[in-house]
Amino acid sequence: MSVRATTTAQVVGASSVGVATGLVVLALEHLVDDVLHEIFEAPVWVPALTVVAGGLATAGLVRLIGGGSSATTEVYVEEVHQPSPTIDPTNAPGRLAAAFTTLGSGAPLGLEGPAVYTGSAVATVLRRRVPALAAGPHNVLLVAAAAAGIATVFKAPAAGAIFALEVPYRERLAGERVLAALFGSATGFMTMAAFDGVKNELEVPLVELTYGRAALAVVLGVVVGAAAIGVIWLIGQAGRLSGQGSPWIRALVAGGVLAGLYGIGRGIGAGSLALRSGNDVINWAVDGDHAVWLLVAVFGLRAAGPAVSIAGGGVGGLFIPLMAAGAIVGRLFADAASAEDLALYVTIGAAAMLGAGYAVPLTAVVFIAEYTGQATLIVPGLLAVTVAKLVVGARSVSPAQQP
């Protein structure tokens, strides 16, 4: 096959997996959102009971029909480095059902993990069923599918493409897969937009870039980097615990702890922020006056919650959980610096924690611009993310990443 024919086949294949991944991920996202709305509109004891039941249901699904593993994004990261396909797509229905019982019960993990895993399974199936669309190395379609998953979940096509290229490594990009990433991300995003439309996830006031704000962004990067080291360590410990002992006992204990964290959050006036999506935390950090002790408490809840979920065998991602923790650090920093632009430092803190914690600095900077619709955030974001990554060094929440 000629180079042009191979490239054309890759583009068509990338577009195909982009559409298919976008449809599956969009359906899962709507289902989770609808269920969570009902749960958190119910009496206060319902979410506490649901998160325990969800953990047990997840353990059963993973053990019986999910292939015995809760891994999502890590499946993609590992698969990219394999010389030939190793994913068993027959595990995908069970793994995705487990993602629903995890996220739909309120566990504080992210949807991007199941989205990336969905794309990996879709790419594997397409490669087997339609070999003509699978020209070249097997990981071409994988990259396209992962990009589509991120673009669909976060309405961020550029960040989706960059994440798919960046996350397999800690210090470099899978640059030879650029076309696949771009087409996969674009078609996944367009599939989502056809159903949900397009809007910014977080509305923030227009920000004027000044040298003072740039200098504060550098200092914030140091602070977030130090906090990220602790978060990465916590997630690492949780990952080690996730493979020990009975999955039923781990799920029951984790569910009980999450219910306890939820109860603490309600008791201190933080509502349901200990559970649910990290987007709620970011919005909360931007709005209103919050006491320092409450911000510190919510940071603790949001750092502990994802770790507990992982230790208990939950199926979900860390993209938004990292951003939620960084948003709280950014708000604490803004208050300490008596800064008026709270949204600026909240969003930059979120980006810095994501970029440093997941070793995806480019993704973090581009994502925050798409997330808010403000390109002016790119420069302070670059400064904060770069400094935070320097502080963190080679650490990452993803053990499967290669140098």
TORLUM-81700 format. One line per 8 residues: for each residue x, y negated, z of N, C-alpha, C. Coordinates in steps of 0.05 Angstrom, whole numbers, plus 5000, padded with zeros to 4 digits. Atoms other than C-alpha are relative to their C-alpha. Last residue first. Layout:
BEGIN
X/Y/Z/X/Y/Z/X/Y/Z ~ ...
//
This chain:
BEGIN
4985/5025/5001/5200/4835/5600/4998/4986/4973 ~ 4972/4996/5005/5145/4888/5598/5014/4973/4998 ~ 4986/5019/5018/5077/4881/5630/5029/5007/4997 ~ 4995/4987/5025/5047/4944/5662/5015/4981/4980 ~ 4975/4984/4999/5054/4917/5733/5007/5013/4973 ~ 5002/4978/5019/5004/4861/5719/5025/5017/5001 ~ 5020/4982/4990/4995/4815/5780/4998/5024/4982 ~ 5025/5001/5015/5061/4783/5760/4980/5019/5013
5023/4987/4987/5130/4768/5789/4975/4997/4983 ~ 5009/4977/5016/5187/4751/5742/4976/5014/5013 ~ 4980/4983/5013/5197/4681/5770/4988/5023/4985 ~ 5009/4972/4998/5142/4654/5815/5021/5019/4989 ~ 5001/4993/4971/5175/4586/5826/4995/5030/5003 ~ 4972/5000/4991/5193/4579/5752/5001/5009/5029 ~ 4988/4975/5011/5121/4599/5733/5030/5002/5009 ~ 5010/4977/4984/5094/4545/5780/5012/5026/4990
4987/5001/4974/5140/4493/5748/4990/5024/5017 ~ 4971/4994/5003/5118/4512/5678/5014/5002/5027 ~ 4997/4971/5006/5044/4514/5697/5029/5008/4997 ~ 5007/4984/4977/5046/4446/5730/5004/5030/4996 ~ 4981/5005/4978/5083/4411/5674/4995/5018/5024 ~ 4974/4989/5007/5043/4443/5618/5020/4997/5023 ~ 5002/4971/4998/4978/4427/5653/5026/5014/4994 ~ 4996/4993/4972/4999/4355/5662/4997/5030/5005
4974/5008/4991/5009/4353/5586/5004/5005/5030 ~ 4979/4982/5009/4949/4395/5565/5027/4992/5012 ~ 4991/4983/4978/4898/4358/5607/5024/5018/4993 ~ 4981/5015/4983/4893/4304/5554/5010/5016/5024 ~ 4973/4995/5008/4862/4356/5507/5021/4985/5017 ~ 4983/5024/4998/4797/4352/5546/5029/5008/4992 ~ 5004/5016/5023/4741/4401/5528/5018/4975/4999 ~ 5010/5026/4992/4740/4428/5599/4994/4982/4976
5019/4997/4978/4749/4502/5586/4986/4974/5007 ~ 5026/4990/5012/4782/4490/5519/4979/5002/5021 ~ 5009/5020/5019/4837/4447/5551/4973/5008/4987 ~ 5011/5022/4984/4843/4494/5610/4990/4977/4982 ~ 5026/4993/4989/4850/4553/5563/4988/4976/5015 ~ 5019/5002/5021/4907/4522/5524/4972/5005/5010 ~ 5001/5028/5009/4948/4511/5586/4979/4996/4979 ~ 5011/5016/4979/4933/4579/5617/4996/4971/4991
5029/4995/4998/4944/4618/5554/4988/4981/5019 ~ 5013/5012/5023/5012/4586/5545/4970/5003/5000 ~ 5000/5029/4999/5033/4602/5616/4987/4986/4976 ~ 5011/5008/5026/5012/4676/5614/4999/4969/4999 ~ 4978/5004/5019/5053/4709/5669/4991/4993/4972 ~ 5003/4980/5021/4989/4732/5704/5023/4999/4980 ~ 5008/4974/4989/5002/4697/5770/4999/5022/4979 ~ 4978/4988/4984/5042/4639/5741/4993/5028/5009
4976/4998/5016/4994/4620/5684/5023/5014/5015 ~ 5004/4980/5021/4931/4635/5724/5026/5004/4985 ~ 5002/4974/4987/4955/4597/5785/4996/5023/4980 ~ 4974/4993/4990/4978/4538/5743/5000/5028/5014 ~ 4983/4992/5023/4913/4535/5704/5027/5010/5010 ~ 5010/4975/5011/4871/4534/5767/5017/5011/4978 ~ 4993/4979/4981/4915/4481/5799/4990/5027/4991 ~ 4972/4995/5003/4909/4439/5736/5009/5022/5019
4997/4984/5025/4833/4446/5738/5030/5006/4995 ~ 5013/4974/4998/4829/4426/5811/5005/5016/4975 ~ 4982/4983/4985/4881/4371/5802/4987/5027/5006 ~ 4974/4996/5013/4843/4337/5746/5017/5020/5015 ~ 5004/4981/5021/4774/4348/5777/5027/5006/4985 ~ 5001/4973/4989/4795/4312/5840/4999/5021/4978 ~ 5008/4982/5022/4816/4249/5804/5000/5029/5009 ~ 5028/5004/5006/4816/4203/5865/4990/5020/4979
5005/5004/5029/4882/4228/5894/4970/4998/4995 ~ 5020/5021/5002/4892/4220/5969/4995/4992/4971 ~ 4988/5022/5014/4954/4264/5962/4982/4975/4997 ~ 4975/5007/4986/4930/4312/6015/5013/4976/4988 ~ 5008/5013/4974/4860/4312/5985/5025/4991/5015 ~ 5011/5026/5007/4888/4326/5915/4991/4985/5026 ~ 4978/5018/5007/4932/4382/5942/4989/4971/4994 ~ 4985/5007/4976/4874/4415/5977/5022/4980/4994
5017/5019/4985/4833/4410/5913/5014/4992/5026 ~ 5000/5026/5013/4889/4441/5872/4984/4979/5015 ~ 4974/5012/4993/4898/4497/5922/5001/4972/4987 ~ 5001/5008/4972/4823/4511/5916/5026/4987/5008 ~ 5017/5024/4998/4827/4511/5840/4999/4990/5029 ~ 4984/5023/5007/4886/4559/5843/4984/4974/5001 ~ 4981/5005/4978/4845/4611/5881/5016/4975/4994 ~ 5015/5009/4977/4789/4605/5830/5018/4993/5024
5007/5028/5004/4837/4609/5772/4984/4989/5024 ~ 4976/5016/4996/4866/4674/5799/4994/4970/4997 ~ 4993/5001/4972/4796/4703/5807/5026/4984/5006 ~ 5015/5021/4986/4780/4680/5736/5005/5001/5030 ~ 4997/5025/5013/4835/4721/5703/4986/4977/5015 ~ 4989/5020/4981/4837/4778/5752/5004/4972/4988 ~ 4975/5014/5006/4795/4830/5717/5008/4980/5021 ~ 5002/5028/5007/4743/4882/5735/5027/4988/4996
4993/5002/5028/4729/4954/5755/4995/4971/4991 ~ 5017/5016/5017/4729/4962/5830/5011/4997/4972 ~ 5005/4987/5026/4769/5020/5860/4981/4984/4982 ~ 5023/4983/4999/4766/4999/5933/4993/5014/4974 ~ 4994/4978/4982/4836/4971/5933/4978/5020/5001 ~ 4981/4983/5014/4817/4929/5872/5007/5025/5017 ~ 5014/4987/5021/4756/4901/5907/5018/5020/4985 ~ 5017/4979/4988/4795/4886/5970/4985/5015/4978
4982/4979/4991/4847/4848/5929/4985/5023/5013 ~ 4991/4984/5023/4793/4810/5892/5018/5023/5009 ~ 5022/4986/5013/4761/4788/5959/5009/5017/4976 ~ 5005/4973/4989/4824/4771/5997/4980/5016/4984 ~ 4976/4984/5004/4847/4712/5954/4996/5029/5010 ~ 4997/4995/5029/4777/4684/5947/5026/5014/4994 ~ 5021/4982/5009/4762/4690/6022/5004/5008/4970 ~ 4995/4974/4988/4829/4660/6041/4979/5020/4991
4976/4989/5014/4819/4602/5992/5006/5028/5011 ~ 5010/4990/5026/4749/4593/6021/5023/5011/4984 ~ 5016/4976/4995/4778/4587/6091/4991/5012/4974 ~ 4981/4979/4993/4831/4537/6070/4986/5027/5003 ~ 4985/4994/5024/4778/4494/6036/5020/5023/5004 ~ 5019/4984/5017/4734/4499/6098/5014/5007/4974 ~ 5002/4973/4990/4792/4478/6143/4982/5018/4983 ~ 4975/4984/5006/4807/4419/6099/4997/5028/5009
4980/5002/4979/4735/4394/6103/5024/5018/4993 ~ 4997/4975/4986/4697/4390/6037/5023/4997/5021 ~ 4979/5002/4980/4669/4328/6004/5001/5026/5016 ~ 5005/5004/4972/4629/4340/5941/5024/4997/5018 ~ 5022/5017/4990/4641/4371/5874/5000/4997/5030 ~ 5001/5026/5013/4706/4395/5842/4980/4981/5014 ~ 4976/5014/4993/4719/4453/5890/5000/4971/4988 ~ 5003/5009/4972/4647/4476/5883/5024/4984/5009
5019/5022/5000/4653/4478/5807/4997/4989/5029 ~ 4987/5023/5014/4717/4519/5812/4981/4976/5001 ~ 4980/5011/4981/4686/4566/5864/5012/4975/4987 ~ 5015/5014/4979/4624/4578/5821/5019/4986/5019 ~ 5009/5025/5011/4669/4595/5762/4985/4984/5021 ~ 4982/5021/4992/4702/4648/5806/4992/4973/4988 ~ 4980/5009/5019/4642/4692/5794/5017/4978/5012 ~ 5008/5011/5026/4605/4727/5849/5024/4990/4984
5007/4981/5021/4627/4739/5921/4995/4986/4974 ~ 4982/4977/4996/4662/4699/5976/4995/5022/4979 ~ 4975/5003/5014/4628/4637/5948/5019/5023/5003 ~ 4993/4974/5011/4559/4661/5971/5027/4999/4985 ~ 5020/4985/5015/4546/4602/6017/5010/5027/4991 ~ 4990/4997/5028/4608/4566/6040/4981/5015/4982 ~ 5012/5020/5018/4576/4541/6104/5009/5000/4972 ~ 4985/5025/4998/4620/4576/6155/4989/4978/4981
4999/5012/4974/4570/4631/6169/5015/4974/5002 ~ 5026/5011/4993/4553/4645/6097/5001/4986/5027 ~ 5005/5023/5017/4626/4654/6080/4974/4986/5006 ~ 4983/5021/4990/4637/4699/6140/4995/4974/4983 ~ 5012/5010/4975/4578/4742/6119/5015/4977/5012 ~ 5024/5015/5008/4605/4747/6048/4986/4988/5025 ~ 4990/5026/5011/4673/4767/6076/4976/4983/4992 ~ 4991/5016/4978/4638/4821/6118/5010/4973/4991
5025/5009/4986/4600/4847/6058/5007/4982/5023 ~ 5011/5021/5017/4667/4850/6021/4974/4989/5012 ~ 4983/5024/4996/4697/4888/6080/4989/4977/4983 ~ 5005/5011/4974/4639/4938/6080/5016/4974/5005 ~ 5026/5012/5001/4645/4948/6005/4992/4987/5027 ~ 4998/5025/5015/4719/4960/6012/4973/4985/4999 ~ 4985/5019/4983/4708/5011/6067/5002/4973/4986 ~ 5017/5007/4978/4655/5048/6026/5013/4979/5018
5022/5017/5010/4696/5046/5962/4982/4991/5023 ~ 4990/5027/5007/4758/5070/5998/4978/4982/4990 ~ 4994/5015/4975/4719/5126/6032/5011/4972/4993 ~ 5025/5007/4987/4689/5148/5966/5004/4984/5025 ~ 5012/5023/5013/4755/5144/5929/4974/4992/5012 ~ 5026/4993/5014/4786/5191/5980/4989/4975/4987 ~ 5023/4991/4985/4858/5174/5997/4976/5006/4983 ~ 4996/4983/4976/4909/5134/5958/4973/5007/5012
4995/4972/5008/4909/5107/5887/5002/5019/5023 ~ 5022/4990/5017/4875/5040/5902/5004/5029/4991 ~ 5021/4987/4984/4922/5027/5960/4979/5014/4983 ~ 4988/4976/4988/4980/5013/5913/4979/5015/5016 ~ 4996/4980/5022/4938/4965/5872/5012/5026/5010 ~ 5026/4989/5005/4917/4929/5936/5001/5021/4978 ~ 5006/4982/4978/4989/4919/5956/4973/5014/4995 ~ 4982/4977/5002/5004/4889/5888/4994/5021/5021
5011/4984/5021/4943/4843/5892/5017/5026/4996 ~ 5025/4988/4990/4968/4817/5959/4987/5019/4979 ~ 4993/4979/4981/5038/4806/5933/4975/5014/5010 ~ 4989/4977/5016/5012/4769/5872/5007/5023/5019 ~ 5022/4987/5013/4969/4724/5918/5010/5025/4984 ~ 5016/4985/4980/5028/4709/5963/4977/5015/4987 ~ 4984/4978/4990/5073/4691/5905/4985/5017/5020 ~ 5002/4978/5019/5017/4650/5875/5017/5024/5009
5025/4986/4994/5014/4605/5936/4997/5025/4983 ~ 4996/4987/4974/5087/4586/5927/4975/5016/5008 ~ 4981/4978/5003/5075/4573/5853/5005/5015/5026 ~ 5015/4977/5010/5013/4532/5869/5019/5024/4996 ~ 5018/4990/4980/5054/4486/5913/4985/5025/4991 ~ 4984/4987/4979/5111/4479/5864/4982/5012/5021 ~ 4989/4975/5010/5063/4466/5807/5016/5015/5020 ~ 5021/4980/4997/5027/4413/5849/5009/5027/4989
5000/4992/4972/5093/4376/5854/4979/5021/5005 ~ 4975/4985/4995/5100/4375/5778/5000/5010/5029 ~ 5004/4974/5011/5027/4354/5770/5024/5018/5004 ~ 5016/4984/4981/5039/4297/5818/4995/5028/4990 ~ 4982/4993/4978/5094/4271/5773/4986/5017/5021 ~ 4981/4979/5010/5048/4275/5712/5019/5008/5023 ~ 5014/4974/5001/4994/4238/5750/5018/5022/4990 ~ 5006/4992/4972/5042/4182/5767/4986/5027/5001
4976/4987/4989/5069/4180/5696/4995/5009/5028 ~ 4980/5019/4990/4999/4168/5670/5024/5014/5011 ~ 4974/4989/4992/4950/4208/5628/5018/4977/5008 ~ 4979/5015/5014/4879/4179/5628/5027/5010/5010 ~ 4976/5005/4984/4827/4231/5648/5020/4984/4983 ~ 4977/5004/5017/4756/4234/5621/5024/4991/5017 ~ 4997/5028/5011/4709/4259/5674/5025/4998/4983 ~ 4984/5017/4983/4701/4335/5681/5002/4972/4988
5001/5028/5008/4648/4382/5653/5016/4983/5020 ~ 4998/5019/4977/4666/4455/5664/5002/4971/4989 ~ 5007/4986/4975/4645/4512/5618/5001/4981/5024 ~ 4978/4999/4981/4645/4467/5557/4991/5013/5026 ~ 4999/5022/4982/4589/4484/5508/5024/5004/5019 ~ 4974/5008/4990/4578/4528/5448/4998/4976/5018 ~ 4992/5027/5006/4516/4567/5428/5027/4994/5012 ~ 5000/5017/4977/4493/4630/5464/5006/4970/4994
5021/4993/4980/4472/4678/5409/4998/4979/5022 ~ 5025/4996/5014/4510/4655/5347/4977/5006/5019 ~ 5013/5026/5005/4564/4626/5392/4974/5004/4985 ~ 5012/5012/4976/4581/4695/5419/4985/4975/4994 ~ 5021/4981/4992/4591/4725/5350/4986/4990/5025 ~ 5023/5007/5017/4630/4663/5329/4977/5019/5006 ~ 5011/5025/4992/4677/4673/5388/4975/4993/4984 ~ 5013/4996/4974/4689/4746/5372/4986/4975/5010
5025/4986/5005/4701/4728/5299/4986/5007/5026 ~ 5019/5017/5014/4752/4674/5317/4973/5015/4996 ~ 5010/5020/4982/4788/4716/5369/4978/4983/4987 ~ 5016/4987/4979/4796/4776/5323/4987/4980/5019 ~ 5026/4991/5012/4817/4732/5265/4983/5014/5020 ~ 5016/5023/5008/4870/4695/5306/4973/5009/4988 ~ 5010/5014/4976/4896/4756/5342/4982/4977/4992 ~ 5021/4984/4988/4902/4796/5278/4988/4987/5024
5024/5001/5017/4939/4740/5244/4977/5016/5012 ~ 5014/5025/4999/4987/4732/5302/4975/4999/4984 ~ 5029/4993/5001/5007/4805/5310/4983/4974/4999 ~ 5005/4988/5026/5082/4796/5295/4970/5007/4996 ~ 5004/5019/5022/5087/4747/5352/4993/5012/4974 ~ 5002/4980/5021/5076/4796/5409/4995/4986/4973 ~ 5026/4995/5014/5098/4739/5454/5002/5024/4981 ~ 5001/5005/5029/5154/4730/5505/4973/5008/4989
4983/5022/5008/5173/4727/5579/4999/4994/4970 ~ 4997/5021/4980/5125/4770/5618/5015/4976/4991 ~ 4972/5006/4992/5100/4814/5562/5000/4978/5021 ~ 4984/4975/4999/5034/4849/5543/5029/4995/5011 ~ 5003/4983/4976/4996/4786/5566/5016/5026/4999 ~ 4983/5007/4978/5022/4738/5513/5000/5020/5023 ~ 4972/4999/5008/4994/4760/5446/5019/4998/5024 ~ 4995/4974/5011/4925/4777/5471/5029/5004/4992
4999/4981/4978/4926/4715/5515/5006/5028/4989 ~ 4974/5002/4986/4944/4671/5456/5002/5021/5022 ~ 4979/4991/5018/4885/4694/5414/5027/5000/5014 ~ 5003/4971/5004/4836/4687/5471/5022/5012/4982 ~ 4989/4986/4977/4864/4619/5490/4997/5030/4997 ~ 4970/5003/5001/4851/4594/5419/5013/5015/5024 ~ 4988/4984/5021/4780/4623/5418/5031/4998/4999 ~ 4974/5013/5004/4757/4597/5486/5015/5016/4978
5007/5020/5020/4683/4612/5499/5025/4984/4993 ~ 4994/5027/4990/4707/4647/5563/4995/4978/4979 ~ 5006/5004/4971/4676/4716/5555/5003/4970/5007 ~ 5029/4997/4995/4674/4718/5479/4993/4992/5029 ~ 5014/5022/5013/4744/4690/5468/4970/5001/5005 ~ 4995/5024/4984/4773/4738/5519/4984/4977/4988 ~ 5012/4997/4973/4741/4799/5486/5003/4975/5017 ~ 5029/5003/5002/4758/4776/5416/4986/5001/5027
5005/5028/5005/4831/4768/5433/4970/4994/4999 ~ 4996/5013/4975/4832/4838/5462/4995/4970/4998 ~ 5023/4994/4983/4801/4865/5398/5003/4986/5028 ~ 5024/5014/5010/4851/4830/5353/4976/5004/5019 ~ 4996/5028/4994/4910/4854/5395/4975/4984/4991 ~ 5002/5004/4971/4884/4925/5394/5002/4971/5007 ~ 5029/5002/4993/4872/4923/5319/4996/4995/5029 ~ 5010/5024/5014/4946/4908/5307/4970/4996/5007
5006/5022/4981/4966/4958/5361/4991/4974/4987 ~ 5026/4997/4987/4958/5018/5315/4994/4976/5017 ~ 4999/4989/4973/5016/4997/5270/4973/4999/5014 ~ 4979/5009/4982/4999/4983/5197/4999/5013/5027 ~ 4974/5000/5012/4933/4991/5161/5021/4989/5019 ~ 4980/4997/4978/4874/5007/5205/5028/5001/4988 ~ 4998/5026/4987/4817/4983/5160/5022/5000/5022 ~ 4992/5020/5020/4826/5041/5111/5003/4972/5013
4970/5002/5002/4827/5090/5170/5008/4977/4980 ~ 4996/5014/5026/4752/5077/5183/5030/4995/4997 ~ 5023/4996/5018/4729/5127/5237/5005/4987/4972 ~ 5005/4972/5006/4794/5135/5275/4979/5004/4979 ~ 4976/4989/5013/4817/5063/5272/4996/5029/4992 ~ 5000/5009/5028/4747/5039/5287/5024/5012/4985 ~ 5021/4986/5015/4743/5083/5350/5001/4992/4970 ~ 4993/4972/5003/4810/5058/5376/4980/5016/4983
4978/4999/5020/4794/4985/5362/5008/5029/4996 ~ 5011/5005/5027/4727/4992/5398/5021/5003/4979 ~ 5015/4976/5007/4761/5024/5459/4988/4997/4972 ~ 4981/4979/5004/4813/4968/5463/4986/5026/4991 ~ 4987/5004/5026/4759/4915/5453/5020/5023/4994 ~ 5019/4994/5021/4719/4944/5510/5012/4997/4973 ~ 5002/4971/5002/4781/4944/5554/4980/5008/4979 ~ 4976/4991/5014/4792/4871/5539/5000/5030/4997
5001/5010/5028/4721/4854/5557/5024/5010/4984 ~ 5018/4983/5016/4722/4899/5619/4998/4991/4971 ~ 4989/4973/5000/4782/4859/5644/4984/5020/4984 ~ 4982/4998/5022/4753/4791/5622/5014/5028/4999 ~ 5010/4985/5023/4692/4801/5665/5020/5004/4978 ~ 5007/5014/5024/4727/4778/5729/4991/5019/4977 ~ 4981/4996/5021/4729/4805/5800/4990/4987/4975 ~ 4987/5024/5011/4693/4780/5862/5023/5005/4980
4972/4998/4994/4646/4840/5874/5015/4977/4985 ~ 4989/5024/4988/4575/4815/5866/5029/5001/5007 ~ 5006/4999/4971/4536/4879/5853/5013/4977/5015 ~ 5028/5004/4996/4534/4865/5778/4991/5002/5029 ~ 5005/5029/5004/4610/4858/5776/4970/4994/5006 ~ 4982/5017/4985/4624/4927/5804/4992/4971/5000 ~ 5007/4996/4972/4562/4964/5780/5019/4984/5018 ~ 5026/5012/4993/4572/4933/5711/4993/5003/5029
4995/5029/5000/4646/4950/5708/4974/4985/5007 ~ 4987/5006/4974/4628/5021/5728/5006/4970/5002 ~ 5021/4998/4980/4580/5024/5669/5011/4994/5028 ~ 5016/5025/5002/4637/4998/5626/4976/5001/5019 ~ 4984/5022/4989/4683/5053/5651/4985/4974/4999 ~ 4999/4997/4971/4630/5107/5640/5015/4977/5013 ~ 5027/5004/4989/4615/5084/5569/5000/5001/5031 ~ 5009/5027/5000/4690/5077/5554/4972/4995/5011
5002/5011/4973/4714/5145/5576/4988/4972/5002 ~ 5023/4988/4987/4697/5176/5509/4997/4991/5029 ~ 5024/5017/5000/4744/5124/5478/4975/5013/5013 ~ 5022/4982/5005/4806/5163/5500/4974/4985/5001 ~ 5025/5005/4986/4863/5114/5493/4979/5021/4992 ~ 5003/4981/4978/4930/5143/5471/4973/4997/5014 ~ 5023/5003/4982/4941/5111/5403/4998/5022/5021 ~ 5024/4990/5013/5012/5115/5374/4977/4999/5020
4995/4997/5028/5079/5083/5389/4976/5010/4984 ~ 4999/4972/5009/5054/5058/5456/5005/5002/4970 ~ 4972/4991/5001/5072/4987/5478/5003/5029/4992 ~ 4985/5016/5020/5004/4957/5461/5029/5011/4997 ~ 5005/4989/5027/4971/5014/5499/5015/4985/4979 ~ 4984/4975/5004/5002/4995/5566/4998/5010/4971 ~ 4971/5007/4998/4977/4923/5562/5017/5025/4996 ~ 4992/5014/5024/4908/4946/5537/5030/4994/5001
5001/4980/5021/4899/4997/5593/5009/4987/4974 ~ 4975/4985/4999/4924/4945/5643/5000/5022/4978 ~ 4979/5015/5015/4867/4899/5622/5026/5016/4999 ~ 5013/5013/5023/4817/4952/5646/5021/4986/4983 ~ 4984/5019/5015/4841/5002/5698/4985/4989/4976 ~ 5014/5026/5000/4790/5034/5744/5014/4980/4982 ~ 4983/5024/4997/4814/5105/5729/4982/4975/4999 ~ 4986/4999/4975/4782/5175/5737/5018/4975/5005
4972/4992/5004/4764/5180/5663/5016/5000/5025 ~ 4983/5023/5008/4700/5140/5670/5029/5007/4997 ~ 5001/5004/5029/4649/5197/5669/5018/4977/4991 ~ 5014/4980/5015/4651/5230/5738/5002/4996/4970 ~ 4991/4973/4995/4704/5194/5778/4987/5020/4981 ~ 4972/4998/5008/4694/5125/5750/5009/5029/5002 ~ 4998/5002/5029/4619/5131/5754/5028/5004/4990 ~ 5012/4977/5013/4619/5157/5825/5003/4999/4970
4983/4977/4994/4668/5105/5851/4989/5025/4986 ~ 4976/5002/5017/4628/5050/5816/5018/5024/5004 ~ 5008/4993/5027/4564/5073/5849/5023/4999/4981 ~ 5004/4971/5000/4598/5071/5917/4992/5010/4972 ~ 4974/4987/4998/4624/5001/5905/4998/5030/4999 ~ 4986/5003/5026/4556/4977/5880/5027/5014/5001 ~ 5011/4980/5018/4522/5004/5942/5013/5000/4973 ~ 4991/4974/4990/4569/4964/5986/4990/5022/4982
4972/4998/5006/4560/4901/5944/5012/5027/5010 ~ 4996/4993/5028/4485/4911/5945/5029/5004/4994 ~ 5006/4972/5004/4479/4913/6021/5007/5009/4971 ~ 4981/4984/4983/4515/4847/6030/4995/5030/4996 ~ 4974/4998/5012/4478/4816/5971/5020/5017/5016 ~ 5000/4983/5025/4410/4837/6000/5028/5000/4987 ~ 4989/4973/4994/4422/4811/6071/5003/5017/4975 ~ 4971/5000/4997/4414/4738/6050/5012/5027/5005
4992/5006/4973/4343/4748/6023/5030/5004/5004 ~ 5014/4984/4980/4338/4750/5947/5009/4992/5028 ~ 5025/5013/4994/4359/4695/5899/4984/5015/5021 ~ 4994/5023/4983/4430/4721/5902/4976/4981/5004 ~ 4988/4993/4974/4410/4789/5877/5003/4977/5018 ~ 5021/4988/4983/4363/4764/5822/5011/5007/5028 ~ 5020/5021/4994/4415/4718/5792/4979/5010/5019 ~ 4990/5017/4978/4468/4772/5798/4981/4978/5008
5002/4985/4975/4425/4819/5756/5010/4984/5024 ~ 5028/4997/4992/4415/4769/5701/4997/5014/5026 ~ 5011/5026/4991/4488/4749/5699/4971/5002/5009 ~ 4988/5006/4974/4512/4822/5696/4988/4974/5011 ~ 5011/4982/4981/4464/4838/5639/5010/4995/5028 ~ 5028/5008/4994/4482/4776/5601/4988/5018/5020 ~ 5000/5025/4986/4557/4791/5606/4972/4991/5008 ~ 4992/4995/4972/4548/4864/5586/4999/4974/5017
5022/4985/4988/4509/4845/5523/5006/5005/5030 ~ 5022/5019/4996/4560/4792/5505/4977/5013/5014 ~ 4993/5017/4977/4617/4841/5514/4978/4981/5007 ~ 5000/4984/4976/4585/4892/5468/5005/4983/5025 ~ 5028/4991/4994/4568/4841/5414/4999/5016/5026 ~ 5017/5023/4991/4636/4806/5417/4972/5009/5007 ~ 4993/5005/4972/4673/4873/5413/4984/4977/5011 ~ 5010/4978/4984/4636/4892/5349/5006/4995/5030
5029/5000/4999/4647/4824/5317/4989/5021/5019 ~ 5008/5024/4987/4721/4821/5334/4970/4998/5004 ~ 5000/4994/4971/4731/4894/5316/4993/4975/5016 ~ 5020/4980/4993/4707/4878/5246/5000/5006/5030 ~ 5026/5013/4999/4747/4814/5240/4978/5019/5008 ~ 5000/5018/4977/4811/4849/5259/4973/4986/5003 ~ 5002/4983/4976/4797/4905/5209/4998/4983/5025 ~ 5027/4989/5000/4784/4855/5154/4995/5017/5024
5018/5022/4995/4848/4818/5171/4971/5009/5002 ~ 4997/5007/4972/4888/4882/5176/4981/4978/5008 ~ 5013/4979/4984/4862/4907/5110/5001/4993/5029 ~ 5029/5003/5004/4880/4841/5077/4985/5020/5017 ~ 5009/5023/4985/4950/4844/5107/4970/4996/4998 ~ 4998/4993/4971/4960/4915/5082/4990/4977/5016 ~ 5022/4982/4994/4935/4897/5012/5000/5007/5030 ~ 5025/5015/5000/4982/4837/5010/4976/5017/5007
5001/5017/4976/5041/4878/5033/4974/4985/5001 ~ 4984/5024/5002/5027/4931/4981/4997/4984/5026 ~ 5017/5024/5000/5000/5000/5000/5018/4975/5000
//
